[in-house]
Every structure is written in structure tokens, then in C-alpha cells.
């Protein structure tokens, strides 16, 4: 997991997933085949006042509906009346994200992102010495917090990280079952099992680690209904550690088989 990738993802990944992955409030889990900020902000009252629940977006104009959905994902005020007032304000602009924001909202969002960077970097540095218990880190945008997961002593780790910063910060702790290092090792092992998969028969279509769900993921193309069970048995891991998803048709496997056949001497 590369924390810096998380920070970039905050500003670039719009219309998320979050995937998002099993999971949860909109956060930014982490890339397929590879790796993945609480709020230290001086809030602007007009921006952060409590607001009524957002209206259903099905009957709204597309730009208003889109702004509402994205604001919900990024933890910004998203009720219809507010979104319309922002759209009508001549000061509104589309700089940081791809929907209109007031300058005050941009300032709050930027300050929040800076606090995420500080805390996430501290988590990354601290976790380097505790890989056996570290379950990963992600950003819960809706709740304005960095979440660090641990297999044990979660609150003690949280306090130690804040102590390393020397100040209070937007950091929450969660207890999970598997350390990230173990999930990454399983992902690497699965990636190296392509030849064995062909015997099921199946072909791998994706491999990833869902940090927020605390599980490795494997996508396959196979017509064998027992493929997922065979893979779990082969890797010797419980079902909550590895989520196997099959297309159930084996179309990708058939294409791969034809390609291998045509390339054979």
C-alpha cells in the first residue's frame, strides 16, 4: 500500500466505485494487482452546518443529481437546497473536483486533504515496524477520517501514531483478522498459480486486495461450478480471506486456450 497513491486518489477518483469494494463509506481501497485521510480543519460554518437528508436524485436535473451524489461520496454538504444555492452562486467554480464548489468549500476540502496527508504518512511510517499486525489504511471521506486497521492492539497503535505526530489528528482504528502483508502474499501466490488454474480449468482475470473488506480477491473465467471451492482448497485459506468470483462461462479461458493452441508448434 502506497499512502501517497491514496492522496492523489482523493482528487482524481470521482464517480467512485470505493469502492467500491465491499465496503463502506466512500473511501479509496486500492488498486488491482497492487497497492492503496479525520479532519484537522477550521470549518466554515456556512459549509459544514448540519443539513437535512439529501433528496432522491432520480427526478433531478443531471448536473444537480451528479453534484449531490459526488458530494455525498466526498463528505460535503449534499442536500438539494444547498447544491442549488452553490450552483447559482457566481463565485462557484469547478477546480478541485468535477462539480461546482464554493471557495470556502475548496479551502475546507484542501485543508482536510492536507490533514489526511499528515496522518496517512505517519501511519505508513509507523506501520513499517508493525507489519505483522498492520491491516492497511484507507480514507473514509464521508466521515472525514483516516482509518488504520490492525489485527491486535488497534487503539494502542492509534495513540502511538498520534504521539508520533505530536498533535491530535483525524485517525480512527479498526480491528481486522488478517494483516495486509499476509493478504498481499496470498495475492502474489495466486498470481503465480496460472498454470495450476488452467487444470481446473480456469484463467485469472483479476487479482487484488480489498483492504477495507480485509480480504484478497481473485477473478476467474471458468465454466466449472466447483472452481471457487477448488481454489480455496488449493490455497488452504478460509473463505473470508479469499473471495473468488467467476464469470461462470469460461469464455476468457476458452480464448486463452485457443491462443495457446495456435501458438504451439
N, C-alpha and C positions, 0 to 999 in steps of 0.2 A: 504494500500500500504506500502510495506516494502522496503525502499530505498536500504538497504543492498542487498536485493534479486536482485535488478537491477544490481548492480556492479558485482555480481557473474555471472549474465546472460550475461554480456558483453563478458566474457571469455569463457563461456561454450556453449552458444546457437549459433551454427554455422549451416549454411544452413537454415536460419530462414524462418520462416514463412513469428517480425514484424507486421508481423505481427502485415503475419502479420496482420490480422485485418485490418480494413478499411484503413488502414492508410498508408501510407505515407512513407516518407523516413524511412530507416530501423532503427527502434527503437525497444524497447523491451517492449510491453504492458504487460499485467500482467496476472497472472495465472488464469485458470479456477477454479472456486469455491474459489478464494482467492484474495490475493492481486497480484502489482508490487512493458551522464553525460555531452559548448563552450570550448573551448580549451585553456588551460593555459599551453602552450608547447613551448619549444625552438625548433623551427622546424629545421630539417636537410634539407638544400636546395636541395640536390640530391633526397630526398624522396618526398618533398612537392611541387616541381616545378609544375606549371600548365602543364597538359598533354592533348593530343588530345583525342577525344571521343573514348571509347573502341570499338573494332571491334565486329561484331556479332560473337557469340561463337559456332554456330551450326556446323561449319566445322572444329573447332579446336580440337586438342588432348584433351582428357577428363581432364587431370590434368591442362592444361593451361586454358581451359574453366571454370573449377571449381574455380581456383585461381582468375580469372577475376571476376566471379560472387560474390565470397566472399569478395574480395577487394572492390567492389562497395558497398556492404552492410556495411562494416566496415569503409567506408570513407577513404580508402587507394588508392594510385595511382593504376589504373587498366587498362591502355592501353596495348595492346598486346605486343608491343616492350619492355615496362618496365617489364612486367610479365616474358617474356622470358629471359631478362637480369638477373633478380633475380634468375630464375631457373638455369641459367648457372653459377652463381656466387658461388664459393666453400665456401664462408662464410655464405651462406643462410642456414637457419635451420627452423625446424618446432617445436617451443617451445610453444609460446603463443596461437596460433591458428592452425587449421589443414591444413595450406598451407604454403609454403615457404615464409620467410620474411628475409630481411637483418637485421643485428644487429642494424643499425641505425633506421630502421622502428620499431623494437621491442622497442627501447628506446623511440621513439616518442609516440608509442601506449601506453606504460606503463605510461609515464608522463601524457598523455591525460586522461587515466583512473584514475590516482590519482586526477587530477583536477575535474573529474566527481564526485568522492567520496566526495571531499570537498564541492562542490556546492550542490550536492544532499542531503548531511547531513544537510546543512544549510537550504535548502528548507523544509526538513522534520521537523526540529525543529521550524522553523517559522510558518509553516502551522498548527502545533498543536494548535496555538492560533487563527487560522482563518479558521476553518473547514467549516463555513457557506459560504465561498467564494472560497475555495480551490477545484479546479477541477482535481487535480492529477499531477503527474510528470513522465516524461519519458526521454529516451535518444535518440537523433537524431544523430546516428553515422555518417551518410553521411555529415551532416553539423557541426559535432563536437560540439554539444551543448546539455546542459540540457534544457528541456522545462518544464516550470511550468505553469499550466492552472488555470485561475481564472474567476469567474463569474462577477467580477467587479474590477475596480482599478488595472488592471493587471500590468501596468507599475510602479505604486507606490509600489506594492508588490515586484516587481523585484528589484527596487532600495533599498528597505528596507532590502531585503535578502543580497544584495551585501554589504550594510553598515554593516550588522552583521558579515560578513566575514572580513571586513576591507581592501578589495582589489577588483580589477576588477576580474571577473570570467566568465566562459562560461555559461551564463544563458540567455535564451530567455523567453518571456512571451506570452501567448496566452489567448484570451478571449473565454470562452465557456458558454453554457447555464446552465448546471447543476453542482452543487458541487458533488464531489466524494462521500461524506457521504450520499447524497440522493440516488445516484445510488447503493451504497452498501446496503442501507436499502431496496431498491426495490429488489435487488438480494436475500437478506435474506427472504423477504416476499414471493417471488416466490418459494424459496426452501421449504417453509413451506406449500405451496399450492398443494402438491402432491395429496391429496385426492380429492380436487376440480377438478384438471386436469383429473382425472380418469372419471369424469362425462361428459367430452366433447364428446368423450373420447380421452385422450392423456396421454403420460407418458413423464416426463422430461428426456432428455438425456444429457444436459449440462446446466450450468449456469455460467455466468461470467460478468465482467465489462470491456468494451473496453475503457480504459482511453483516448486514442488518438482520438477515434471517439465520446467520451463523451456520451456513451450510455450503457445501460445494455443489456445483450444478454441472450436469452433463446432458447435452442434447444429442440424440442419435436418430438415424434414419434406419428403421428396421420393421419388417413385417412380422417378426417373431413376437407374439404377445408375452412371452416369458423373458424378453431381453432385459428388462429392468431388474428383475429378480436375479438373473444370471450375473449381471454386472455387480450387484450388491454382494452376492456370494463370492464372486471372484476377488473383489477388493477387500472383502472381510470387514465391511463397515456397516453400522446401523443405518436405517432408512432416514433418520433425522440428520445424518452427517452428509449424505449424498442424495441429491434429488435428480432422478433420471427422467428425462422427458423424451418420448419417442413420437415420430410422426405416424407410426402405426402402419405405414405403407411400404417403406423401404425404397422409395423412389430414388433417393440420393445414393443408397447403397447399390442399386442396380446400375445407375450411371457410372459409379466408381468401378464396379465390376467390369462393365463394358470397356471402360477406359483402360483398365489393367490388361484385359484380354487383347485389345487392339494394339497395345504397346509391347506385348510379348513376342519374342522372335518366332 
